[in-house]
Each structure stands twice: as C-alpha cells, then as structure tokens.
Amino acid sequence: MWRLLQFPLCPFSRKVRLVLAEKGVGYDLVRENPWERRDEFADLNPASQTPVMTGDDGAVLIDSAVICEFFEETVEAAPMLPRDALGRAEVRRLAAWFDQRLHREVVAPLMHERMRKRLVERAAPDTNVLRQAMRVANTHLDYLDYLLDHRRWLAGPTMSLADLAAAAQISVADYLGGIDWRGHQQTADWYAGLKSRPSFRPLLVERMEVIQPPTHYDKVDF
C-alpha cells in the first residue's frame, strides 16, 4: 500500500491526491508538517517538502510532478496526458505554469501570511502582501478565462493534469480567502465542475487547525 505524506493545505499534495483519486489508486494519508523538519522525514526527502509517497516495497517518490508522471506511466486508467506529443507538451506547460508562477505569486504568499505566520511564527499577516497576492490572483483568473474561452478544458478538449494542477493551487488560495470570483464566470463554472467530482470532495471537507475557509469554499454552487 502506498502512503502519501502531506498536510491539508499543501497544493502539490492536493494535485497528487486528485490524480490518484481519478485513477483509482489506493493509499494511506499521513500528516506531515514540513516546517517541523523531522529527522525521519528529512531522511526521506532532504528538502523536507511535501508531498512524498512511500511504498511497502521501499519505493520513495518525491515531488508532485514526478509522482504524477509515475502513476501516469504505471496506471492506464483515467489518462492525464493526451496521446499526441504536442498535446502532452501543452499540458506540461500549463501544469508548470500553475505549479510555479501561480504558486509563487499567489498561493505561497497567502500560505505564509495566513497559515505559517499564524501556526508557526505566531505573527500577524502583512496586509500589503495579502492585497498584492489577491491582485495577482485576479490576473491569473483572467488567463484561465482566456483559455476557457477557446477550449473546453484548460489544455484542450478533455480534462488533464493541467486542470488538476490549477484546481489544486486555486483551492488553497480560495481556502485562504485569496480569490475574488466576481467577473470570472468562465473560470468559476470550470472550477465548480471540478469541485463536483468525487475526487475533489475529500479535499473540500478537510480543515487546517485554527484556520477556517470562507463560507463558499466547499459549496459547488458558489
């Protein structure tokens, strides 16, 4: 049995969980707070970052992109990458955009100000940083609106890893109150469709201690 080491507001772990659920892969969920830098966790991943997957056979998978590619290659069900090379390149481009730029510019600042400062540093958030993250979030939603104006899903005609990567990051930003959905009906409809999938429901019922999401967070019709 696989084990996934993660914590509730890790967007990269959320992406892996969505892929595993869509593919029907069983695993045990193990809570890991990477900021605690446990020696046992550092032995698995010297970077002390989630997610990490371990198997009964001693296998260790590190990094969400690596984990998703591993299960894409080893589990035929619910393919997350198209068959053609150009299609795969577009999915990977967008997944990297959301994993890197959306995370760096929006999700990471929100997590630091509204989660890490509260749980670890016991400090008040910087409202200027929060406002900037929310402004940038709006530009990312503009880009998603543009993609969805031209495609059924973000990377093409079918749901792919790009959609799950984007939804994982957005779900954390939304939990932390960093998303203003006004004026983004295209993206809101796309996200509502993903929230209604069985793979997404477990994420929406989880809560991070002492941090509560907005009332619309777990509602499909928001």
N, C-alpha and C positions, 0 to 999 in steps of 0.2 A: 504494500500500500504506500502510495506517495503521501508526503507531508509537506504542507506549504507554510513556511514561516513568514508571518506578515503581521500588520496591525490594521485596525479598521479604516484609517484614513490614508493608507498608502495607495496612491493611484496606480502605481505599477503592479502592485499585488492585485488590485481590482481588475486590471486588464487581464492578468493571468487567470483569475477566477472566472471571468466571463468566458474566456476561450475554453477553459476546462469544462465549464458547465454546458456550453454549446456542443462540445464534442462528447459529452457524457463520460468524462474521465473522473473516477472516484479518487478522493484524497481526504486526509485529515487536516483541519485548520489548526495551526499552532500560533498563539500570540507571541510576538517578538517586538519589543520596543528597542529599535536600533540605537537610540540615544543613550541607552544604558550600557552599551558596549560590553556585553557579557563575553567572557573569555571563550565559552563554548560556541557562541555564535561567531565570534571573530575567527575561530578555528575553521569554521565552515566557509566564511566569506571575510577575508581580511579587510574589505572595505566597510564591513558592518552595515550593509544596506540590505533592505528587503526589496523584492522577495527572494527567498531561497527555497528550492524544493529538494527534498531528500527522499531516497527510496530504500526499501528494505534490503536491496542488494548492494547498498553502499553508494549508489549514484548520488551525485550532488549537481544540481543545476542552479546557476547564478545568473541574474539579470533577466528582466521580463522579456526582452526581445529574444534572448537565447531560449528561454523556457517556451515561449510561444512557437518559435520555429521548430523546436524539438518535437512538440506534440503535433504540429502541422505535418512533420515528416513521418511520424510514427503512428498517427491515428487518422484513418481515412475519413471518418465521419465529419460532417459539417466543415468542409474546407474553408479556410480563412484567407487563402490566396488564390487568385484565378489561375487558369492553366497557362495562359499566354504570358510571355516574358515581359511585354510592355505593361500588361495589367498588373503583374506582380511588382514591377518597378514603381508604378503609381501608388499601389497600396503601401509599399515600404516607405516611399517618400512622405506620404501623409502621416503614417504612423510615427515616423521620426519627427515630423513637424510637431505633432501633438505631444509626443514624449519629451521633446527637447524645448521648443520655443514656448508652447502653451504652458508647459510645466514651469520653465524658468521665469517667464514673465508674469504669470498669473498664480498658478497653484502653489509654487514654492513660497512666494511672499505671503500668501494667505495662510499657509500652514505654519510658517514661522511666527507671524504676528498673532494668529488666533488660536494656534494649538501649542506650538513649542513654548512660546513665552508664558502661556498660562500653566502648562503642565510641568515644564522643566525649569524655566527661569523665574517663574512667579513675578512676571513683569507685565505692565500694561502694554497693549498694542500701540504701534505708531500709526495714527490715523492718516498721516500723509502717505505712508506706504500702502495702506489699505485702499485709499482713494485711487492711487496710481494703478494698482493691480486691477481694480474694477474698471477703470477707463480702458486699460489694455484688453481686458476680457471682452469688452464691447467690440473692439476691432477684430478679435478672433471670431466672435459670433458673426460679424459681417462676412468674414471669409467663409464660414460654414454656410451662411445664407447663399452666398455666391455659388458654392459647389452644389448645393441642393437645388438651385435654380436650373442647373444644367444636367443633373444626374439624379437617379432615384435614391442612391446611397452615396456616401462621400466620395468613394473611389470609382464608382461605376454602377452597373445595373443590379448588383447583388451585395448583400451585407458582407463586410470583410473585416480584417484585422484593423483597418483604418477607423472604422466606425467604433469598434470596441475600445481602441486606444483613446479616441476623442471622448467617448462617453465616460470612460474611467476618470480622466482628468476633470471633465466638466462636473461629474457627480461629486467630487471632493470640493471643487470650487463652490458648487451650489450648496453643499452641506455647510460650508463656512460663510455663507451669505454673500459670496462674491459675484453672483451672476444676476444681472438685471435683464429679464426676459422680454421686456417691453420693446416692441419694434423688431422682434426676431421670430416671427411666427413660423417661418420655414424650419428653422433650427429647433424651435420648441416642439413642433409636430414630430420631427425626426427623433428627438430625444424622448418624447412621450411614447413613441413606438418601441424604442429600446427598453424603456422602463417597464413596459407591459410584458416583456418576455420573461419566462420562468427563470432564465439565467440571471436576470437583474434583481429579482425580488429579494434574495438574501442580503444583497448589499444595502438595500433601502431600509431594512429593518434594524440593521446594526447601528449602534451608537457608541461614540467615543466618550469616555467618562468626563463628566462635568461640562461637556461641550454639546449643546443641543442645536439641531439644524432648524431652519425656518419651517413654518407650518406646511408649506407647499412641497417640501423636499421629497416626501415619499408618496405623493399623490401623482397618479398617472395623468389625470386631468387637472393641469395647473395653469 
